Amino acid sequence: MPPSQYRDAGVNIESGTRAVELMRNAVQATYGPEVLLGVGAFGGLFDAAALHAMDSPVLVASTDGVGTKTKIASALGRYDTVGHDIVNHCINDILVQGARPLFFLDYIASSRLDPQMVAAVVSGAAAACQAAGCALLGGETAEMPGVYAPGEFDLVGTVVGVVDRAALIDGSRTQPGDAVIGLASSGLHTNGYSLARRVFEGWDLAADVPELGTSLGEALLASHRCYLPAVQQVRQAGVDIRGLVHITGGGLIDNPPRILADGLGMRLERAGWPMLPLFELIQRTGQINDQEMAHVFNLGLGMLVVTHPDEAGEALSALKDEAWLVGEIVVHSNGPRVVIT
């Protein structure tokens, strides 16, 4: 390989090219006939002609990252799960408004591009896209020495979806007495890792933890669950979904108010669902109080579904995965808008 001042400055163009080649097949496997141009193009092209079948299509977009979960992935040298994480997190964010995903774009930045690492991340993202019927339309890999510390990387994604205006879910129809159904999470998902890493500082991530039934590292890397299939199950049962809440940053305290109209609150029954052993271990080890735990973590509930109380039983019967009746919508006048009793 000939000398290169750019490479000597810390940027290896060949690594980026190699990463693209390694991920190409996985990305192209997500393409349907709507994708006109993808890998290698300056901009991905997606044929929106199918939207004409909708009465009033509304595009819904969201961008997010996986936070410091990347440090767990780096420590274990396992990168495919965070690819799933970023796709599923973004899909859930638009799902709460009733949208289905159309296409996804990813962004990976590091101090030095490792083609194998990048390919593993993108292959994980491609697998999650394929499972959700979403095209991985494009992305960016950036090598930025001096910005990122050696061995560190950042992962961000953007999803664009669509919903017919008449089918929008915004929580405006929720009423006092409406039932709140909680859908099980698979772990921390993509939030609370800075606190979790502090709690477990010095622990061997590869060592088995009997109460977790696996190693600490594996438990922390458990993929963010995609709730698209579960919500589809409820819809197909004919249940009227009045509100959906994705439990992300801010936990069970800050997220429900995002869909509640003025004058409404949410009461959750803590005994209504099992808290995952990982959260129990975090709380006990870190000596964290109940309020902060609920403000940082999902505590085992990754999505909340609000329905008319008469339809709660039908919704629970339609769900094939773990779900519980965990609370109700209440009148709110003062104090916290979410109360966990």
JOFENBEL-V855508 format. One record per backbone hydrogen bond with DSSP energy under -0.5 kcal/mol. NH is the residue of the N-H (numbers start at 1). CO is the residue of the C=O. Records with the same first field share a line. If there is no record, write none. Layout:
NH->CO + CO
//
This chain:
8->4
9->5
10->7
11->6
12->10
13->11
15->12
16->12
17->13
18->14
19->15
20->16
21->17
22->18
23->19
24->20
27->23
28->24
29->25
30->27
31->28
35->32
36->34 + 45
37->45
41->38
45->37
47->34
48->46
51->48
52->49
53->50
54->51
58->163
60->161
62->159
64->157
66->155
69->66
70->67
71->68
72->68 + 69
73->69
74->70
75->71
76->72
77->73
78->73
83->79 + 80
84->80
85->81
86->82
87->83
88->84
89->85
90->86
91->87
92->88
93->89
94->90
95->91
96->92
97->94
98->95
99->94
100->162
102->160
103->160
104->135
105->158
106->138
107->156
108->140
109->154
110->142
111->152
115->113
118->114
119->115
120->116
121->117
122->118
123->119
124->120
125->121
126->122
127->123
128->124
129->125
130->126
131->127
132->128
133->129 + 130
134->129
135->102
137->104 + 135
138->104
140->106
142->108
144->110 + 142
146->148
147->144
148->144
152->149
154->109
156->107
157->64
158->105
159->62
160->103
161->60
162->100
163->58
165->56
167->164
168->165
169->97
170->168
171->242
173->242
174->171
177->329
178->175
179->307
180->327
181->179 + 305
182->324
183->303
184->322
185->300
190->188
191->188
196->192
197->193
198->194
199->195
200->196
201->198
203->200
205->203
207->204
209->214
210->208
212->209
213->209
214->209
216->207
217->205
219->215
220->216
221->217
222->218 + 219
227->225
231->227
232->228
233->229
234->230
235->231
236->232
237->233
238->235
239->234
241->239
242->240 + 306
243->306
245->304
247->245 + 302
248->246
251->248
252->294 + 297
253->250 + 294
254->250
255->251
258->255
259->256
260->257
264->261
265->330
266->337
267->328
268->266 + 339
269->326
270->268
272->269
273->270
279->276
280->276
281->277
282->278
283->279
284->280
285->281
286->282
287->283
288->283
293->289
294->290
295->291
296->292
297->293
301->298
302->183 + 300
303->183
304->245
305->181
306->243
307->179 + 305
308->240
311->308
312->308 + 309
315->311
316->312
317->313
318->314
319->315
324->182
326->180 + 324
327->180
328->267
329->178
330->265
332->263
333->334
339->266 + 337
341->268 + 339
//
